[in-house]
Amino acid sequence: MVDSLPRPSADTPLLAELQLDARRRIELRGRKFPRPPRTRVITVANQKGGVGKTTTTVNLAAALAQAGLQVLVLDNDPQGNASTALGIEHRAGTPSIYEVLVDGAPMHEAVQESPDVPGLWCLPATIDLSGAEIELVSMVARETRLRTALDTYLTWRTANGHEPIDYVFVDCPPSLGLLTVNAFVVAREVLIPIQCEYYALEGLSQLLKTIDLIQAHLNPRLAVSTILLTMYDARTNLAQQVAQEVRTHFPDQTLRTTVPRSVRISEAPSYGQTVMTYDGSSSGALAYLEAARELAERAAQATARSDGEAVAAAPVQEDQ
């Protein structure tokens, strides 16, 4: 008698996930995302390691590029994992972010286009970057060198007839040294990936304090605009509790989309790819594609609201 009863909810999350993936495939296939009015520079940061910073950086970048936008990734992590995932050459001796930061080399001489995704560009990191923290200490304007280089590069693209960059993503090391400070100074927005596990919020308060210091002394425009929940497993109460806690504390910044645990996401970098090109129909790829859409549409909605407020606030011209 017991065996004839319907089995409880063990399969329910899987069924819900399959239904969600099917809906996403229909909604997102071939869709173009809105272009921002100006280049959005977003630093992806979390001083806790293993939360999906690089994975989030490269997959959001690839998703936006596949949706018709021009995207640049600045690999500011000496490990160079973002460069690997994008299929970008970054062996020792390759022109890289090290030469840009330390030697003042023009960024356009080091930027490469991803071989897998048209419109996706990367400034690679080589092993040389591991020594940059020490070399930057004694340099003039050490905190603003990346911002100066990026501003010059964006101007160079326009002057040379290239399409303007819509999104710049900066991948950071899991530390708060000068490389990360440069990443915060170059950006207007911070995107924080948060792992849906027990220590998810550990270190987040320190990261927010660091961002406050950057705002006060180096970059008053900087703000935490986006939080993305990663490694989400709907079958566990813990993941749901972490998600609820994050949404309670950061209701406006947290994306509705969550990124599930996915073997495909983990496998993709070993093939020198993002999950968007490795298996674009997988749950992980569809989640990142929807997160990218949400990121793009939020900006479009904010622009529309600000334009509407500006029109409403404009003085009425009386007929003469």
N, C-alpha and C positions, 0 to 999 in steps of 0.2 A: 504494500500500500504506500509506504514511504517512497519507494523508488518511482512510483507513478506520478508523484507530485512534480510540478515544474521546478526546475532548479532555481535557487535564489539568484541574487544579483551578480554572480561572478562574471557572467557573460554580458551583462547590461552595459558596462562601460565600453566594452569592445564594440558592441552593436552601435552605441551612440557615436563612437569614434568613426566607424565606417560610414554612418549616415552624415556626419559632419564633413568627412573627406569628400563624399559624393557631392554635397552641396557646394563645397569650396571649388571643386573642379568645374562645376557648371558656372559659378559666379565669376571665377577668376581667369578662366581660359582666354588668353589673348587680350586681356583687358589692359588699357592704358591708364596710368595713374596721373593725377593732376600735377602740373609742373609748378614748383614754388615760385613766388615773385622774385626771390633773390636766392643766392646760394645758401643752403642750410649747412652749417658746419657742426657736426655732432661728434662729441667724444664719447666713446663707449668705455665705461670705467666701473671697476669694483675692486677694491684692494684685496678682497678674498679671492683666492685662486680657484679654478675649476668650476666656475659658475656659468661659463659659456660666453665669455667676452669676445674672443676671436671668432667663435662659431657664429655668434649673433652678428658681429661686424660684417663678415664676408657674405653671409646668407641674406641679410637685409640689403646689402649693396647689390648683390647679384639679382635679387628679386626686383629691386627698383630699376636696374638697368634692363632687365628683361621686359619691364613694363614701359620702355621707351624713354627713360631718363638717362642723363649723363652723370655718372657716379665715379668719385675718386676715393680710394682707400689709402690712408697714410698708415703704413705699418710702422708703429713707433715702439714695437716690442722687440728686443734683441733676439728672441727666439725665432722670429720670422715666420711664425705659423700662418699668419694671414697671407703672406706672399706665397707660401706653399699651397694653400687651399685655392688660391686664384690662378695657379699655374704660372706664376711669375718667376723668372730667373733671379736667384738671390745668393749665388755662390760668392765667396770672398773675392773681392775685386770688381764686382758688379757695381755700377753707379747706384747709390742708395741714399736713404734718408741720413745716413751718417755724414756723407759729404755735404749734404744740404745744411745740416745743423752745425757741424764743426768747421767745415772749410768755406761755407757760404756759397757753395755751388748752386747754379740755377736749377730749380726743381724740374723744369721741362727736359733737362738733359738726363734725368734719372727715371721719370715716369714711364711706365710700360702699360700697354693695353692687354687685358686678359685675352688669351687665345680662345676661350670658350664663350665669352659673353661680349658682344659688341657694345661699346659705350661704357664699359667698366674698366677703369684705370687704377693703377696701383703704384705708389712710391714704395719700393721694397725696403726691407731691413736685412742687413747682412750681419755676420758675427762681429764686425767692427763696432756695431752700435753698443755692444756690451761695455766698451771703454768710454763711451760718450759722457756718461754721468760725471766722471772725474774730470774730463777735459772741459766740460761746460762750466765748471765751478769758477774758473778764473776769467771767463770771457765776458765782454761787455754785452749788456742786454741779453743775458743768458736765458731769461724766462720767455723772451718774445721772439726768438730766432725762427721758430717754426711759423708763427703768425706772419712775420715779415716775408718769409719765403713763399707761403701760400698766397698772400696778397699779390706778390709779384707774379706768381704763376697764373693766377686767374686773370690778371691784366694782360699777360703775355698771350693767353689763349684768345682773348677778345681781339687783340691787336693783330693776331696772325690768322684770323678768320675761322677759328675753331668754334664749335658749339660751346656755349657756356656750361660750366659744371652746375648741376642742380643740387647734388648732395655730396658732402665730404664726410667720410667716417674716419675717425682716428682711433686706432687700436692701441691700447695701453698695456704696459707691463703691470703685474699685480703688486705694485709698490707705489710709494708717494714721493719718488725722487724727482730730479729735474726733468727727466723725460715726460713724466706724467704732468708736471707743472706746465711744461710747454704745450702739452695736449689740452690742458684746461684753458690756457691763455688764448690758444688759437680758435677755440670754439665759442659758439653762443649757447649751445645746448649740451646737456649731459644725458646720455641714455645709460641706465643702470640695469643690467641683467641680474635677476635674483633667482637663485636656485630654490626650488620648492622642497627644501629639506630643513632639518632641525636647526642648523646654524645659519639659516638664510639671512637673518638680519644682523648677524655678528659682523662688526666692523662697519656697518652702514652708517652709524652715527658719527664715527670718525671720518668717514668719507664726506658726509654732509658738512662737518665742521671744516674740513679742508676746502671744500667748495666755497663755504662762507668766507674763508680767509682770502681765497683767490678773488672773489667778488669785491672784497673790501680794499684790496691792495693792487690787484693786477688786471682784473677783467670784470668790471661792474655789470656787463651785459650777460654774464654767464648764469644759467638757470638749469635746474633739473627739470627737463621737459617730459621725459619718458621713462617708464619702468616696465620691463618685460619679464614675465615669469617664465623661467626655463625649466627643463627636466621635470615637467609636470606629469604626475601619474594619478589619474582620476580614481584609480582603484584604492588609493590609500587615504585614510582620514587625515594623515599628517599633511599631505600636499594640499588638501582642501583647506585645512586650518591655516597653513602658511599663506595661501592665496588670499584667504579672507582677511588675515591680519594686515597684509600689505595693502590690500584695497581699502581697508579702514583707515590706515595712516596716510595713504597717498591716493585718494580717490580720483583726483583729476589727472595724475601723471600715469597711472597704471593702465596699460592697454587691456582691452577686453580679451584679446587673443592670448592664449598660452601656448608655449612650445612643448610638445610631449617628449618624453624619453624616446629615443629612436635609434635603432641600430644603423639605419641609413645615414643619419647625421654624423654618427661616429666614424663610419667607414669612409665617407667621402674624402676627407683630407689625405688619406693614405693613397688615394688615386690622383692627388693633385687637383681636386675639384671641390666645389661647393656642393651641397646636397641638391641645389637647384638644377645643376647640370648632371649630377650623378644619378639621381632618381627623382625627377621633377614631379612624379605622381605620388610620391610617398607622403605619409602623414606629416613628417618633419618639414618637407619642402612646402607643402600646402600651408602649414602653420606659419612659416616664415613669409610666404607670399601674402597671406592675409594680414600679418603684422605689418608688413611693408605698406600694404594698401591703407591700413588704419593710420599709420604714421603720416602718409602723404595726404590723406583726406582730412585728418585733424588740422594740418597746417592750412589747407584750403578753406576749411570752415572758419578757422581763426582769422584768416585774411578777410573773408567775407564779412565777418562780424565787425572787425575794425573798420572796414570800408563803410559799412552801414552806420556805425557810430559816428564816423567822421562826417558823413552826409547829414545825419540828424543834428549834429552839433554846429553845422555851418550856418551862418546868419542868413536869414531870408532877405533877398534883395527886393525892395519895394519898387513897384513901377514908378518911373519918373513922370 
